[in-house]
Amino acid sequence: MKTKISDGFEIVEDLIKLRWVPEILESINSGNRRYSEIRRSIDGISHTELNRKLIILIRKKAISKQEDSENIYYSLLSFGKELAHIFDHLEKLQEKYFGYLNQ
C-alpha cells in the first residue's frame, strides 16, 4: 500500500535521478535567473539539455518562468526551494561522512 511518504519520495526521486536538475536548482538559488546565466554557471550542460530540464522543472512546479519585453527569468517556487535544500543537505552529508569525492 502506498503512503504519503512513499508518494512524496517518488516525486523527489524522479527529479533527483535526472542529470543536471540539482545544478540548475542550485544555480537559480544562487541568483542566476536568466537562461544565459544558468547555462554559464553549469559546466558541460548543452542548450538542449538545459531547455529540456527547465521545461520539466516548470511542469513539476519547481520553477517559474517570467518574461518581460527583453528577457526571460526563472525563479524557484516553494517546491524548488525545498528540492534545493534537499540537494544541499545531501551534498553536506556526502562531505561529512564520505569526504569530497572519497579523497
Long-range contacts (C-beta under 8 A, 24 or more apart in sequence): 11-60, 12-83, 12-86, 15-56, 15-57, 15-60, 15-62, 15-83, 16-86, 16-87, 18-53, 18-56, 19-49, 20-45, 20-49, 20-50, 20-53, 21-53, 21-56, 21-57, 21-83, 22-87, 24-50, 24-53, 24-54, 24-57, 25-57, 25-62, 25-63, 25-76, 25-80, 25-83, 25-84, 25-87, 26-84, 26-87, 26-88, 28-63, 28-74, 28-75, 28-76, 28-80, 28-84, 29-76, 29-80, 29-81, 29-84, 33-73, 33-74, 33-75, 34-71, 34-72, 34-73, 34-74, 35-72, 35-74, 38-74
